[in-house]
């Protein structure tokens, strides 16, 4: 879904400090970073909501937080074990959460946003194989296909 002027990718800040993270975003020419953590707090300096939003603004990137797309704490362990029964169970539970009205509205919003801007979905994990944002990206791409009739 990435075009010259719009699209959506997933990014994790694991292994980065705030400076290297923003440097990682710049080649992608990201317009908007959408935080899909349930709670936009971090023990890692610079990645809590206020500090992150400020650092991104200085780099010309808009920040948004969509906590409705966050993965509940009790469902996270399965994501850290790709290919296991625990992962399948966690993915199933998260996909069910994405079907709820508020999450479905957020997915539609993201699909529309990605049609006009370059968007990055943020969570902690470096690998999308271990993160719920992969399922969000799948759902957004499916929603975008519906919106564009593709």
N, C-alpha and C positions, 0 to 999 in steps of 0.2 A: 504494500500500500504506500510505499515511499515514492513520491514524485519529486520533481525539481523544487516545487514550492510547498509541498505539504506531505504529511504522513505521520507515522507513529512508530516509535521504537521503545524498548525497555532498557533501563539502566539501573545498575546497583552501585552503591557507594562503598561496598566492602573493599578494603585495601587502598582506599583513597583518603587523602586529607581534602579539605574543601577546595584548595587551590588546584590540586591535580584533577579533582572531579570536574570542576568547571572547565579546566583545560581539555578534559575528555569530551565534554559536550560541544565545545566550540567548533570542531571540524564538521559536526553534524548540522550546524546552523540552527540549533534548537530555538524556537520562539517561546515555547511554554513547557515548563516542567510540571507534571501533575504527580503529586505525592499520593501513592496508593497505600501508604501505611495506615493502619487503623488509628494509631496515635503518632503524631508527627513529633516525636521526641527521640533523642538519641544520646547515648553516653559518649558518642564520638563528637568531639568539638566541631561546631559549624553545621551540624546536620539536624538540629532541632528547628522547628518551624520558623521562628523569628530570625535566627541567624542565617539559616539557609535562604529564606526569602530575601533577606537583605543582600547577601553575597550574589545571589542570582540576579537581582535587580541591577547591581553594579555592573554585571556582565551583559545586561540588556535582555535577560531572560525572565519572563513572567512566571510566577509561582502560583500554583493552585493546590489545594489539599482536598481530596475526595475520600474522606474516611469511610464512606459507605462501601467502598471497594476494598477496604482493609480485610485481612485474613484474621479471624479471631484467634487469640492466643492458644486456645485449646485445640486448634486445627493445624498448627504450624509444624509440629514434629514430623508428620508424614511427608511434608514437602522436602525435608532434608535427606530422605532416603529414596531417591528416584528409582522406579522400576519395582518397588516392593508392594505388598498388599497394603501396608500402611499408607503409601503414597496414593494408591488407587482410591482408598477410602477417603483420604484428605481431599483429593481432587474432586471426588463425587460430592462431598459436602460443600466444597467451595462453589462448584458449578450450581448447586441448588441455591446457594446464597445469591449468586448472580441473577437468578430468575426472579428474585423478589423485586417488587415494584421500584423501590428507590434505587437499587443497583441497576436495574434495567434502564431506568431514566439516565443514570450516570453513564452507562455504556453508550446509549444513544447520543448523549452530549459529547462524549469523547470521539465517537465516529464522525459527528458533524465538525468538531474542532479540528480533527486530523485532516478533514477535507479542505481546510483553509490555512492551516499552520503546521509547522513542524513541531511535533509533540514528543516528549520523552516521559515515560511512566517510571516513577522512582520507587524503589524499595531498597532494602539493605543488601540482599544477596547478590554477589557478582554473577553467579550462574543462574540463568532463567530456568534451568532444569530443576533448581531447588527453590523456586519462588512462585508465588501465586500470580505475579504479573504476567507470566506466560499464558495463563488461562484468561486473563483480562484481554491480552492482545488477541488471542484467538476469538474471543467474543466480540471485540470491537471490530475486527476484520470481517466477521460474519455480519455484524450490524451494518457496516459500511457497504457490504455487497447488497444488502437489502435496500439501503438508501439510494444506491446508484443503479439498482436494477441489474447488477452484474451477475 
